[in-house]
Amino acid sequence: MNLFSPETKALLSRGFSDYGFCFHDILESTQSECLSMYQKSHEKKWVILANEQTQGRGRYARTWQSPPGVNLYVSLVDDNFFGKEIGYLNLFYGILLFEAVSSVLGSHRNQLTLKWPNDLYFYDKKLAGILLQSLEEGMQKLILGIGINVYAQREQIPQIGTSLLLENPDLEANARISILEKLLSSLQKEHRQEYLHNPKLLLNRFWEYSAGTQKRNYLYSCHFYSHTGVLDKIHPDGTIDILTQDAQRIHLTT
């Protein structure tokens, strides 16, 4: 089933009736469109999907390469249940992303790893990323933007990246739909309650899902500076320490 088919649109609208879905063949950016829709109607929890982006956005104003018809590009309005605990917010969304993507991977799941704060790597190559954008004072509401390379071919994405299909040729035909459904289900209020009342669980689960970055050196960007190292510690506030190749300990904050 195609993500943009009438059947899928009806299925998502019925299954997640509290959201307002907008499907676009092509957009400059799902993030920008989501902001525009929110400004027109604050009451709706908008979900903006595009088959292609011409100006996809990542963290630190980077572009996200967005070829047509092969990946998942989605931005949605969400309530911030974590208040000013931005560190927890990043970890929470990273965990949801990991679980949604791993649900279609089968035996390849052990090659998936989170990289702080919320990037996803597959076979040590960039697979997916998250962009958070505040909508209100105090971040009571925000836009969650997600880009996942699903069926992209080698020539369609940067050399430092990969797609689910490139590493797993047996990937199911409905992977984009399955991942989106899992994400939306995980964003329901009852699912996040376990983390709200138990921050230690949030930290422990992120630590579990970021196992790959505890063994190998990754590049971390923080406040426009870059450091390469292995993840060494997650602090109670969601910040981390990495150990560089020359044995320096560096503390990173979002």
Contacts in CASP RR format, 6 or more apart in sequence:
PFRMAT RR
TARGET T0000
AUTHOR 0000-0000-0000
METHOD contacts of the structure
MODEL  1
MNLFSPETKALLSRGFSDYGFCFHDILESTQSECLSMYQKSHEKKWVILA
NEQTQGRGRYARTWQSPPGVNLYVSLVDDNFFGKEIGYLNLFYGILLFEA
VSSVLGSHRNQLTLKWPNDLYFYDKKLAGILLQSLEEGMQKLILGIGINV
YAQREQIPQIGTSLLLENPDLEANARISILEKLLSSLQKEHRQEYLHNPK
LLLNRFWEYSAGTQKRNYLYSCHFYSHTGVLDKIHPDGTIDILTQDAQRI
HLTT
1 7 0 8 1.000
1 8 0 8 1.000
1 173 0 8 1.000
1 174 0 8 1.000
1 177 0 8 1.000
2 8 0 8 1.000
3 49 0 8 1.000
3 51 0 8 1.000
3 72 0 8 1.000
3 176 0 8 1.000
3 177 0 8 1.000
3 180 0 8 1.000
4 23 0 8 1.000
4 25 0 8 1.000
4 49 0 8 1.000
4 51 0 8 1.000
8 177 0 8 1.000
9 21 0 8 1.000
9 23 0 8 1.000
12 19 0 8 1.000
12 21 0 8 1.000
12 180 0 8 1.000
12 181 0 8 1.000
12 184 0 8 1.000
13 20 0 8 1.000
13 21 0 8 1.000
16 47 0 8 1.000
16 184 0 8 1.000
18 45 0 8 1.000
19 44 0 8 1.000
19 45 0 8 1.000
19 46 0 8 1.000
19 47 0 8 1.000
19 76 0 8 1.000
19 184 0 8 1.000
20 44 0 8 1.000
20 45 0 8 1.000
20 46 0 8 1.000
20 47 0 8 1.000
21 47 0 8 1.000
21 49 0 8 1.000
22 33 0 8 1.000
22 37 0 8 1.000
22 46 0 8 1.000
22 47 0 8 1.000
22 48 0 8 1.000
22 49 0 8 1.000
23 49 0 8 1.000
24 30 0 8 1.000
24 33 0 8 1.000
24 48 0 8 1.000
24 49 0 8 1.000
24 50 0 8 1.000
24 51 0 8 1.000
25 50 0 8 1.000
25 51 0 8 1.000
25 52 0 8 1.000
26 50 0 8 1.000
26 51 0 8 1.000
26 52 0 8 1.000
26 53 0 8 1.000
26 54 0 8 1.000
26 68 0 8 1.000
27 33 0 8 1.000
27 48 0 8 1.000
27 50 0 8 1.000
27 52 0 8 1.000
27 53 0 8 1.000
27 54 0 8 1.000
28 53 0 8 1.000
28 54 0 8 1.000
28 55 0 8 1.000
28 56 0 8 1.000
29 53 0 8 1.000
29 54 0 8 1.000
29 55 0 8 1.000
29 56 0 8 1.000
29 57 0 8 1.000
29 75 0 8 1.000
30 48 0 8 1.000
30 49 0 8 1.000
30 50 0 8 1.000
30 53 0 8 1.000
30 56 0 8 1.000
30 73 0 8 1.000
30 74 0 8 1.000
30 75 0 8 1.000
30 145 0 8 1.000
31 56 0 8 1.000
31 57 0 8 1.000
31 75 0 8 1.000
31 131 0 8 1.000
31 133 0 8 1.000
31 143 0 8 1.000
31 145 0 8 1.000
32 55 0 8 1.000
32 57 0 8 1.000
33 48 0 8 1.000
33 50 0 8 1.000
33 75 0 8 1.000
34 46 0 8 1.000
34 48 0 8 1.000
34 75 0 8 1.000
34 76 0 8 1.000
34 77 0 8 1.000
34 143 0 8 1.000
34 145 0 8 1.000
35 133 0 8 1.000
35 135 0 8 1.000
35 143 0 8 1.000
37 44 0 8 1.000
37 46 0 8 1.000
37 48 0 8 1.000
38 44 0 8 1.000
38 46 0 8 1.000
38 77 0 8 1.000
38 135 0 8 1.000
38 141 0 8 1.000
38 143 0 8 1.000
44 77 0 8 1.000
45 76 0 8 1.000
45 77 0 8 1.000
45 78 0 8 1.000
46 76 0 8 1.000
46 77 0 8 1.000
47 74 0 8 1.000
47 75 0 8 1.000
47 76 0 8 1.000
47 77 0 8 1.000
47 184 0 8 1.000
48 74 0 8 1.000
48 75 0 8 1.000
48 76 0 8 1.000
49 72 0 8 1.000
49 73 0 8 1.000
49 74 0 8 1.000
49 180 0 8 1.000
50 66 0 8 1.000
50 73 0 8 1.000
50 74 0 8 1.000
51 68 0 8 1.000
51 69 0 8 1.000
51 73 0 8 1.000
52 66 0 8 1.000
52 67 0 8 1.000
52 68 0 8 1.000
52 69 0 8 1.000
52 73 0 8 1.000
53 64 0 8 1.000
53 66 0 8 1.000
53 73 0 8 1.000
54 66 0 8 1.000
55 63 0 8 1.000
56 63 0 8 1.000
56 64 0 8 1.000
56 66 0 8 1.000
56 73 0 8 1.000
57 63 0 8 1.000
57 64 0 8 1.000
57 131 0 8 1.000
58 64 0 8 1.000
58 129 0 8 1.000
58 131 0 8 1.000
59 131 0 8 1.000
59 221 0 8 1.000
60 221 0 8 1.000
60 224 0 8 1.000
64 73 0 8 1.000
64 129 0 8 1.000
64 147 0 8 1.000
65 156 0 8 1.000
65 157 0 8 1.000
65 158 0 8 1.000
66 73 0 8 1.000
66 147 0 8 1.000
67 152 0 8 1.000
67 156 0 8 1.000
67 157 0 8 1.000
69 151 0 8 1.000
70 149 0 8 1.000
70 150 0 8 1.000
70 151 0 8 1.000
70 152 0 8 1.000
70 153 0 8 1.000
70 156 0 8 1.000
70 163 0 8 1.000
71 147 0 8 1.000
71 148 0 8 1.000
71 149 0 8 1.000
71 150 0 8 1.000
71 151 0 8 1.000
71 152 0 8 1.000
71 163 0 8 1.000
71 176 0 8 1.000
72 146 0 8 1.000
72 147 0 8 1.000
72 148 0 8 1.000
72 150 0 8 1.000
72 176 0 8 1.000
72 179 0 8 1.000
72 180 0 8 1.000
73 146 0 8 1.000
73 147 0 8 1.000
74 145 0 8 1.000
74 146 0 8 1.000
74 147 0 8 1.000
74 180 0 8 1.000
74 183 0 8 1.000
75 131 0 8 1.000
75 143 0 8 1.000
75 144 0 8 1.000
75 145 0 8 1.000
75 146 0 8 1.000
76 143 0 8 1.000
76 144 0 8 1.000
76 145 0 8 1.000
76 187 0 8 1.000
77 135 0 8 1.000
77 141 0 8 1.000
77 142 0 8 1.000
77 143 0 8 1.000
77 144 0 8 1.000
78 141 0 8 1.000
78 142 0 8 1.000
78 143 0 8 1.000
78 144 0 8 1.000
78 187 0 8 1.000
79 140 0 8 1.000
79 141 0 8 1.000
80 89 0 8 1.000
80 138 0 8 1.000
80 139 0 8 1.000
80 140 0 8 1.000
80 141 0 8 1.000
80 142 0 8 1.000
81 189 0 8 1.000
81 192 0 8 1.000
81 196 0 8 1.000
82 88 0 8 1.000
82 89 0 8 1.000
82 92 0 8 1.000
82 196 0 8 1.000
83 89 0 8 1.000
83 138 0 8 1.000
83 139 0 8 1.000
83 140 0 8 1.000
84 138 0 8 1.000
84 139 0 8 1.000
85 237 0 8 1.000
86 139 0 8 1.000
86 254 0 8 1.000
87 117 0 8 1.000
87 237 0 8 1.000
87 238 0 8 1.000
87 239 0 8 1.000
87 254 0 8 1.000
88 195 0 8 1.000
88 199 0 8 1.000
88 202 0 8 1.000
88 238 0 8 1.000
89 132 0 8 1.000
89 139 0 8 1.000
89 142 0 8 1.000
90 116 0 8 1.000
90 117 0 8 1.000
90 118 0 8 1.000
90 130 0 8 1.000
90 132 0 8 1.000
90 238 0 8 1.000
90 254 0 8 1.000
91 117 0 8 1.000
91 118 0 8 1.000
91 202 0 8 1.000
91 203 0 8 1.000
91 206 0 8 1.000
91 238 0 8 1.000
92 192 0 8 1.000
92 195 0 8 1.000
92 202 0 8 1.000
93 118 0 8 1.000
93 130 0 8 1.000
93 132 0 8 1.000
93 144 0 8 1.000
94 114 0 8 1.000
94 117 0 8 1.000
94 118 0 8 1.000
94 120 0 8 1.000
94 130 0 8 1.000
94 206 0 8 1.000
94 209 0 8 1.000
95 114 0 8 1.000
95 195 0 8 1.000
95 202 0 8 1.000
95 205 0 8 1.000
95 206 0 8 1.000
95 209 0 8 1.000
96 183 0 8 1.000
96 186 0 8 1.000
96 187 0 8 1.000
97 114 0 8 1.000
97 118 0 8 1.000
97 120 0 8 1.000
97 128 0 8 1.000
97 129 0 8 1.000
97 130 0 8 1.000
97 146 0 8 1.000
97 148 0 8 1.000
97 183 0 8 1.000
98 112 0 8 1.000
98 114 0 8 1.000
98 120 0 8 1.000
98 209 0 8 1.000
99 182 0 8 1.000
99 186 0 8 1.000
100 179 0 8 1.000
100 180 0 8 1.000
100 182 0 8 1.000
100 183 0 8 1.000
100 186 0 8 1.000
101 112 0 8 1.000
101 120 0 8 1.000
101 127 0 8 1.000
101 128 0 8 1.000
101 148 0 8 1.000
101 164 0 8 1.000
101 179 0 8 1.000
102 109 0 8 1.000
102 112 0 8 1.000
103 178 0 8 1.000
103 179 0 8 1.000
103 182 0 8 1.000
104 164 0 8 1.000
104 171 0 8 1.000
104 172 0 8 1.000
104 175 0 8 1.000
104 178 0 8 1.000
104 179 0 8 1.000
105 111 0 8 1.000
105 112 0 8 1.000
105 164 0 8 1.000
105 168 0 8 1.000
108 122 0 8 1.000
108 167 0 8 1.000
108 168 0 8 1.000
111 122 0 8 1.000
111 123 0 8 1.000
111 167 0 8 1.000
112 120 0 8 1.000
112 121 0 8 1.000
112 122 0 8 1.000
112 127 0 8 1.000
113 120 0 8 1.000
113 121 0 8 1.000
113 122 0 8 1.000
113 209 0 8 1.000
113 210 0 8 1.000
113 211 0 8 1.000
113 212 0 8 1.000
113 213 0 8 1.000
114 120 0 8 1.000
114 121 0 8 1.000
114 206 0 8 1.000
114 209 0 8 1.000
114 210 0 8 1.000
114 213 0 8 1.000
115 121 0 8 1.000
115 210 0 8 1.000
115 213 0 8 1.000
115 218 0 8 1.000
115 220 0 8 1.000
116 206 0 8 1.000
116 210 0 8 1.000
116 213 0 8 1.000
116 220 0 8 1.000
116 231 0 8 1.000
116 234 0 8 1.000
116 240 0 8 1.000
116 252 0 8 1.000
117 254 0 8 1.000
118 129 0 8 1.000
118 130 0 8 1.000
119 126 0 8 1.000
119 128 0 8 1.000
119 129 0 8 1.000
119 130 0 8 1.000
120 126 0 8 1.000
120 127 0 8 1.000
120 128 0 8 1.000
120 129 0 8 1.000
120 148 0 8 1.000
121 127 0 8 1.000
121 212 0 8 1.000
121 213 0 8 1.000
121 218 0 8 1.000
122 162 0 8 1.000
122 164 0 8 1.000
122 167 0 8 1.000
123 162 0 8 1.000
123 167 0 8 1.000
124 216 0 8 1.000
125 160 0 8 1.000
125 161 0 8 1.000
125 162 0 8 1.000
126 158 0 8 1.000
126 160 0 8 1.000
126 161 0 8 1.000
126 162 0 8 1.000
127 148 0 8 1.000
127 149 0 8 1.000
127 161 0 8 1.000
127 162 0 8 1.000
127 163 0 8 1.000
127 164 0 8 1.000
128 146 0 8 1.000
128 147 0 8 1.000
128 148 0 8 1.000
128 149 0 8 1.000
129 146 0 8 1.000
129 147 0 8 1.000
129 148 0 8 1.000
130 144 0 8 1.000
130 145 0 8 1.000
130 146 0 8 1.000
130 147 0 8 1.000
131 143 0 8 1.000
131 144 0 8 1.000
131 145 0 8 1.000
131 146 0 8 1.000
132 142 0 8 1.000
132 143 0 8 1.000
132 144 0 8 1.000
132 145 0 8 1.000
133 142 0 8 1.000
133 143 0 8 1.000
133 145 0 8 1.000
134 141 0 8 1.000
134 142 0 8 1.000
135 141 0 8 1.000
135 142 0 8 1.000
135 143 0 8 1.000
146 183 0 8 1.000
148 164 0 8 1.000
148 179 0 8 1.000
149 157 0 8 1.000
149 161 0 8 1.000
149 162 0 8 1.000
149 163 0 8 1.000
149 164 0 8 1.000
150 163 0 8 1.000
150 164 0 8 1.000
150 165 0 8 1.000
150 171 0 8 1.000
150 175 0 8 1.000
150 176 0 8 1.000
150 179 0 8 1.000
151 163 0 8 1.000
151 164 0 8 1.000
151 165 0 8 1.000
151 171 0 8 1.000
151 175 0 8 1.000
151 176 0 8 1.000
152 163 0 8 1.000
152 165 0 8 1.000
152 166 0 8 1.000
153 163 0 8 1.000
153 165 0 8 1.000
153 166 0 8 1.000
154 166 0 8 1.000
156 163 0 8 1.000
157 163 0 8 1.000
164 171 0 8 1.000
164 175 0 8 1.000
165 171 0 8 1.000
172 178 0 8 1.000
185 191 0 8 1.000
194 201 0 8 1.000
195 201 0 8 1.000
195 202 0 8 1.000
199 236 0 8 1.000
203 234 0 8 1.000
203 236 0 8 1.000
203 238 0 8 1.000
206 234 0 8 1.000
207 214 0 8 1.000
207 234 0 8 1.000
210 231 0 8 1.000
213 230 0 8 1.000
213 231 0 8 1.000
214 230 0 8 1.000
214 231 0 8 1.000
214 232 0 8 1.000
215 230 0 8 1.000
216 230 0 8 1.000
217 228 0 8 1.000
217 229 0 8 1.000
217 230 0 8 1.000
217 245 0 8 1.000
218 228 0 8 1.000
218 229 0 8 1.000
218 230 0 8 1.000
218 231 0 8 1.000
219 226 0 8 1.000
219 227 0 8 1.000
219 228 0 8 1.000
219 229 0 8 1.000
220 226 0 8 1.000
220 227 0 8 1.000
220 228 0 8 1.000
220 229 0 8 1.000
220 242 0 8 1.000
220 252 0 8 1.000
222 252 0 8 1.000
222 253 0 8 1.000
222 254 0 8 1.000
223 253 0 8 1.000
227 242 0 8 1.000
227 244 0 8 1.000
227 250 0 8 1.000
227 252 0 8 1.000
228 244 0 8 1.000
228 245 0 8 1.000
229 242 0 8 1.000
229 243 0 8 1.000
229 244 0 8 1.000
229 245 0 8 1.000
230 242 0 8 1.000
230 243 0 8 1.000
231 240 0 8 1.000
231 241 0 8 1.000
231 242 0 8 1.000
232 240 0 8 1.000
232 241 0 8 1.000
232 242 0 8 1.000
232 243 0 8 1.000
232 249 0 8 1.000
233 240 0 8 1.000
233 241 0 8 1.000
234 240 0 8 1.000
235 241 0 8 1.000
239 251 0 8 1.000
239 252 0 8 1.000
239 253 0 8 1.000
239 254 0 8 1.000
240 251 0 8 1.000
240 252 0 8 1.000
241 249 0 8 1.000
241 250 0 8 1.000
241 251 0 8 1.000
241 252 0 8 1.000
242 249 0 8 1.000
242 250 0 8 1.000
242 252 0 8 1.000
243 249 0 8 1.000
244 250 0 8 1.000
END
